Amino acid sequence: MCVLISVSACSAHPPSSNWKIYQNPRYGFTFPYPHQWQAQPPPENQDGQIFSHPDRPEIQIQGFAQSQVEPQGLENGPNFVTNQGIKAVLTPTLETTTSRLTLRIYSHQVYYVWEGRSPSSEFAQYYPLFEQIAREYTIPVK
């Protein structure tokens, strides 16, 4: 019951009083996250950030970017469009213990990856939250 309440409290359209916006200092991408989720220490290279559910650290959202790399997971072309109008690939991966929803964008030689993950037994409950965050993901427009 707590998980359902927590997820429904997080499913409002960002930004609102229940959301914060992460902006990456190196690559400039942004995504919203529930205000009570906790940021993990960022990597030294400042290429991304992980946020964890305050009561369930195994439930996470994360965004990273890399330049000068060969993008992966884009072979079949875009199947998703963000609210910014950016074409992307959105892929759910269902596994035995942990499942994830992954957003991939390749633009101007930068490979952007955003991901939401949860225990597989609860993935259906977290999918709407993860999809909403993926829709709100933005990249710098050049």
N, C-alpha and C positions, 0 to 999 in steps of 0.2 A: 504494500500500500504506500509506503514512503517513497518508493521509486516512482510510482505513477504520479504522486503529488509533486515530487521534485521535477520530473520531466515536464508536466503540464505547466508548472510555474516558469519553466525556462522556454516555453514555446511561443512566447509573444514575438511579434515582428520587431527585430532590432532596428535601430537602437531605441531602447526604452530605459526606464529606471532599473530594469532587471538585467541589463546588458552592458558590457563594456566592449570597446573596440581595441583589438590588438593591431598595431601598425608596425611592420617590420622595418627596423632602422637601415638595413642594408639594401633590401630589394623593393621596399615600398608597398608590398601587398598588405591587405587588411582583411580581417574577419572578426565578426562579433563572437562573444562568448558570454555565458551567464556570469553575472557579477560575482557570485560566490565561488566560482571555480578558481582553483589555485594554480598560479604559474610555477612551473618547474624552473630550475636554473637554466638560463639560455646557454647555448654553446658559445665558445669564445669567438667564433667567426661571425656571430650574429645572423646566421642564415635562417633562423626559425625559432619557434617557441612551442612548448607543450603545456597544456592546461589540464588539470585533473579535477574530477568531481570532488567536492569537499569531504564527502563521507565514503567515497568509493574510488580509491586511487586507480583501480583497474579500468575505470571508465575515463577516457581521455579524448581530447581533440588536439590536433597539432597541425602546424603549417610550416613548410620549409621551401626554400628555393635554392637553385644552383645554376650557375652559368657555366658555359663551356662543357656541358655534358650531353650525352646522347639520351633523349627522353625515352622513357619506357611506358608501356601501357597505352599508347596512342595509335596503335596499328590499325584499328578498325574505324578510326575517325571519330569526330565529336558526336555525342548523344545527349548533350545537356547544354543549356545556356544559362549563365548567371544573370542576375538582375542588372548587372552592368552591361550585358549584351555580349559577353565573351563566350565563345564556343569552347567547350571543354568535354572531357571524358569523365563520367561519374560511374564508378564501379563498386557494387557491393561484393564483398568476399565473405562467404559463410564458411566457417571452420568449426571444428568440434568444440573448442573451448572459447576462442575469441573470434568475433566477427568485426568487419570494418566497412566503412563507406569511404572511398577514396576519390578525390577530385584531382584531375591532372590537367594542366594547361601548359602549352609551350608557346611563348611569345617573345619575339625579339631576342632570341638566343638565350632565354632564361626558362628553366623548367620549374614550374610551380607545382607543389603537391600539398594538398590539405587532406587530413584524414580524421575521422571519428571512429572510435573503437569501444566495444563493450563486450561483456560476456555474451556468448552466443545465445544463451537462454533468455537474455533480455534485449537482444538486438532489435527486435520488432518494436519495443517500447521506445528505444532511443533513435530509431531511424528517422522519425519526423524532425526531431531536434537537429540531427546531423544534416539532413537534407536542407533544412532552413538555413543553417550556417553556410553550407556550400553555395546556396543561392545568393547569399549576401557577400561572398568572397569577392574582393576586388584586386585588380593588379594596376600598376601604373600604365596610363595610356600615353604612347609616344607619338 
